[in-house]
Amino acid sequence: MKIVLIGAGNVATHLAQALKSRGEEILQIYSQDLNHAKFLADGIPCEPVNDWKLLKTNADLYIIAVKDDAIESIADQLKMVNGLVVHTSGTTDIQVLSSKVKHPGVLYPLQTFSKSKAISFEDIPLCIEAANEADLSILQSLASKLSQKVYHLGGDQRKVLHLSAVFACNFTNHLYALAHQLLQVNHLDFEIIRPLIKETADKVMMNLPENVQTGPAVRVDETTLNKHLSMLNHMPELQHIYQTLSDSIKLMHK
């Protein structure tokens, strides 16, 4: 397929590399910042652009990989194209595109991306949606080249998936950061708890998380819980989080 990629951030970077490795032809990388477009385009290689007037209109696929609040305004710039236009958002409805372009769709990769960390697309769930069966078939074919895990999900299902991902990924990572803060204040190295983090993650690869819950809350060990809360008297935000999560664990395992 001939592809134009709009965006040069984390998702766009990994998608561009994955598409290139599967033999797809990336014609252009668009970014408002030409330096960002050039940096990504140089590694493909393809043409970097930052002017909508220079955007090719004969591509088979246009992938919008930008912040959610920019998707609609970008779709306004693609009204003239005949190719399939997809966004990569977990929370944005397909209707944001369907009111603007002829062939709207969604290609949502469920993964956390960082430019500095290489990642294989083969095991990344790709959630696709299109306005008609012909476009869905095109997306299915492309997604199947990238990943072994392709799911046809409507907007409501995709939003729930994204919400669950925030709990499983973003909130969990924030808790790691809070743990680091607590250790750092007390002159302890984060390295000490890395094996614990790894073992916890490994367990849920083989089991449901509620079946492998450990700790004082699931044991309803009020003595330990109260000791921990008193240790956090000088950190009220952490104390509140500790209490809220402990109450949630106790309620789930009541």
C-alpha positions as CSV (number, residue, x, y, z in Angstrom):
1,M,0.0,0.0,0.0
2,K,1.0,3.6,-0.5
3,I,0.8,5.3,2.8
4,V,0.9,8.8,4.2
5,L,1.6,9.1,7.9
6,I,0.4,12.2,9.7
7,G,2.3,12.7,13.0
8,A,5.9,12.1,14.1
9,G,5.4,11.1,17.8
10,N,5.8,7.8,19.6
11,V,2.9,5.9,17.8
12,A,3.8,7.3,14.4
13,T,7.4,6.4,14.9
14,H,6.7,2.7,15.7
15,L,4.0,2.4,13.1
16,A,6.3,3.8,10.4
17,Q,9.1,1.3,11.3
18,A,6.6,-1.6,11.5
19,L,5.1,-0.7,8.1
20,K,8.5,-0.3,6.5
21,S,9.6,-3.7,7.8
22,R,6.5,-5.4,6.3
23,G,7.3,-3.9,2.8
24,E,4.7,-1.2,2.8
25,E,5.5,2.0,0.9
26,I,5.4,5.2,3.0
27,L,5.2,8.2,0.7
28,Q,5.3,11.0,3.2
29,I,5.6,11.9,6.9
30,Y,3.6,15.0,7.8
31,S,4.2,17.1,11.0
32,Q,3.7,20.7,11.8
33,D,7.3,20.7,12.9
34,L,9.4,20.0,9.8
35,N,12.4,18.9,11.9
36,H,10.3,16.2,13.5
37,A,9.0,15.0,10.2
38,K,12.5,15.0,8.8
39,F,13.9,13.0,11.7
40,L,11.4,10.2,11.2
41,A,11.3,10.4,7.4
42,D,15.1,10.0,7.2
43,G,14.9,6.6,8.8
44,I,12.3,5.2,6.4
45,P,13.3,7.0,4.0
46,C,10.5,9.1,2.6
47,E,9.5,12.7,2.1
48,P,8.9,14.9,5.1
49,V,6.3,17.7,4.8
50,N,4.8,20.4,7.0
51,D,2.5,22.0,4.4
52,W,-0.9,20.6,3.6
53,K,-0.6,21.8,0.1
54,L,2.4,19.4,-0.4
55,L,0.5,16.4,0.8
56,K,0.1,13.7,-1.8
57,T,-3.6,12.9,-2.6
58,N,-3.1,9.6,-4.4
59,A,-2.2,7.4,-1.3
60,D,-4.1,4.3,-0.5
61,L,-4.0,5.0,3.2
62,Y,-3.7,8.0,5.5
63,I,-2.8,7.3,9.1
64,I,-3.5,10.1,11.6
65,A,-1.3,9.4,14.6
66,V,-1.6,12.6,16.7
67,K,-3.2,13.8,19.9
68,D,-6.9,13.1,20.1
69,D,-7.9,16.7,20.1
70,A,-6.1,17.3,16.8
71,I,-7.8,14.5,14.8
72,E,-10.9,16.4,13.7
73,S,-8.9,19.5,12.4
74,I,-6.5,17.2,10.5
75,A,-9.5,15.4,9.0
76,D,-10.6,18.7,7.6
77,Q,-7.4,18.8,5.6
78,L,-8.1,15.4,4.1
79,K,-11.5,15.9,2.5
80,M,-10.0,15.8,-1.0
81,V,-8.4,12.4,-0.7
82,N,-10.0,9.1,-1.9
83,G,-7.9,6.7,0.1
84,L,-8.8,5.2,3.5
85,V,-8.2,7.6,6.4
86,V,-7.8,6.1,9.8
87,H,-6.9,7.5,13.2
88,T,-5.0,5.6,16.0
89,S,-7.0,6.7,19.0
90,G,-8.6,4.5,21.6
91,T,-11.2,7.1,22.6
92,T,-12.2,9.0,19.4
93,D,-15.3,7.9,17.5
94,I,-15.0,7.0,13.9
95,Q,-17.7,9.6,13.3
96,V,-15.1,12.3,13.8
97,L,-13.7,11.2,10.5
98,S,-16.8,10.0,8.7
99,S,-18.2,13.5,8.6
100,K,-15.1,14.7,6.9
101,V,-13.6,12.0,4.6
102,K,-15.0,9.4,2.2
103,H,-13.4,6.3,3.7
104,P,-13.0,6.6,7.5
105,G,-11.5,4.0,9.8
106,V,-9.7,3.2,13.0
107,L,-6.3,1.4,13.5
108,Y,-5.8,1.5,17.3
109,P,-2.7,-0.3,18.7
110,L,-3.1,-1.2,22.3
111,Q,0.4,-0.7,23.6
112,T,2.5,1.9,25.4
113,F,5.1,3.4,23.1
114,S,8.4,5.2,23.7
115,K,10.6,6.3,20.8
116,S,13.7,5.0,22.6
117,K,12.5,1.5,23.1
118,A,12.2,-0.9,20.2
119,I,9.1,-3.1,20.2
120,S,7.7,-5.8,18.0
121,F,4.3,-5.3,16.5
122,E,3.6,-9.0,16.2
123,D,2.0,-9.4,19.6
124,I,0.4,-5.9,19.8
125,P,-3.4,-6.1,19.7
126,L,-4.6,-4.0,16.8
127,C,-8.2,-2.9,17.0
128,I,-9.8,-1.9,13.7
129,E,-13.0,-0.4,12.6
130,A,-14.3,0.9,9.2
131,A,-17.5,2.3,7.8
132,N,-18.1,-0.6,5.3
133,E,-16.9,-4.2,4.7
134,A,-14.6,-3.3,1.8
135,D,-12.6,-0.8,3.9
136,L,-12.6,-3.2,6.9
137,S,-11.2,-5.9,4.6
138,I,-8.4,-3.5,3.6
139,L,-7.6,-2.7,7.2
140,Q,-7.8,-6.4,8.2
141,S,-5.2,-7.3,5.5
142,L,-2.8,-4.6,6.6
143,A,-3.3,-5.2,10.3
144,S,-2.7,-8.9,9.9
145,K,0.7,-8.1,8.3
146,L,1.7,-6.2,11.4
147,S,0.2,-8.3,14.2
148,Q,-1.1,-11.8,15.0
149,K,-3.7,-10.2,17.2
150,V,-6.3,-8.2,15.2
151,Y,-9.7,-7.3,16.7
152,H,-12.8,-5.8,15.1
153,L,-14.1,-3.5,17.8
154,G,-16.8,-0.8,17.7
155,G,-16.3,2.6,19.3
156,D,-17.9,1.8,22.6
157,Q,-15.8,-1.4,23.0
158,R,-12.6,0.4,22.1
159,K,-13.3,3.1,24.7
160,V,-13.8,0.5,27.4
161,L,-10.5,-1.1,26.3
162,H,-8.7,2.2,26.4
163,L,-10.1,2.9,29.9
164,S,-9.0,-0.5,31.2
165,A,-5.5,0.2,29.7
166,V,-5.3,3.4,31.7
167,F,-5.8,1.4,34.9
168,A,-3.5,-1.5,33.8
169,C,-0.7,0.7,32.4
170,N,-0.8,4.4,33.2
171,F,-2.0,4.1,36.8
172,T,0.2,1.1,37.5
173,N,3.3,3.0,36.2
174,H,2.3,6.0,38.3
175,L,2.2,3.7,41.4
176,Y,5.7,2.6,40.5
177,A,6.7,6.3,40.4
178,L,5.1,6.8,43.9
179,A,7.0,3.7,45.1
180,H,10.2,5.2,43.8
181,Q,9.4,8.5,45.5
182,L,8.9,6.8,48.8
183,L,12.1,4.8,48.5
184,Q,14.1,7.9,47.4
185,V,12.9,9.9,50.4
186,N,14.2,7.1,52.6
187,H,17.5,6.7,50.8
188,L,16.6,3.3,49.3
189,D,17.3,2.2,45.7
190,F,14.4,1.5,43.3
191,E,16.5,-1.4,42.0
192,I,15.6,-3.4,45.1
193,I,11.9,-3.7,44.1
194,R,12.4,-4.4,40.4
195,P,12.3,-8.2,40.9
196,L,9.0,-7.8,42.7
197,I,7.6,-5.7,39.9
198,K,8.6,-8.4,37.3
199,E,7.2,-11.3,39.3
200,T,3.9,-9.4,39.8
201,A,3.7,-8.8,36.0
202,D,4.7,-12.4,35.2
203,K,1.9,-13.8,37.4
204,V,-0.9,-12.0,35.5
205,M,0.4,-13.4,32.2
206,M,-0.7,-16.9,33.4
207,N,-3.5,-16.0,35.9
208,L,-6.3,-13.5,36.4
209,P,-5.1,-10.7,38.7
210,E,-7.8,-11.2,41.3
211,N,-6.7,-14.8,41.8
212,V,-3.1,-13.8,42.6
213,Q,-3.7,-10.8,44.8
214,T,-1.4,-10.7,47.9
215,G,-0.6,-8.1,50.6
216,P,-2.1,-6.9,53.9
217,A,-5.4,-5.7,52.4
218,V,-6.5,-9.0,50.9
219,R,-5.5,-10.6,54.2
220,V,-7.5,-7.9,56.0
221,D,-4.4,-7.4,58.2
222,E,-5.6,-4.2,59.9
223,T,-2.5,-4.0,62.2
224,T,-0.2,-3.7,59.2
225,L,-2.6,-1.5,57.3
226,N,-2.8,1.0,60.2
227,K,1.0,0.9,60.6
228,H,1.5,1.8,56.9
229,L,-1.1,4.6,57.1
230,S,0.6,6.1,60.1
231,M,4.0,6.0,58.3
232,L,2.3,8.1,55.6
233,N,1.0,10.8,57.9
234,H,3.5,13.3,56.5
235,M,2.5,12.3,52.9
236,P,-1.3,12.8,52.9
237,E,-1.6,12.2,49.1
238,L,0.1,8.8,49.3
239,Q,-1.9,8.1,52.5
240,H,-5.2,8.7,50.6
241,I,-4.1,6.5,47.7
242,Y,-3.0,3.7,50.0
243,Q,-6.4,3.9,51.9
244,T,-8.5,4.0,48.7
245,L,-6.6,1.0,47.0
246,S,-6.7,-1.0,50.2
247,D,-10.4,-0.5,50.6
248,S,-10.9,-1.5,47.0
249,I,-8.9,-4.7,47.4
250,K,-10.9,-5.6,50.6
251,L,-14.2,-5.0,48.9
252,M,-13.2,-7.1,45.8
253,H,-12.2,-10.0,48.1
254,K,-14.9,-9.7,50.7
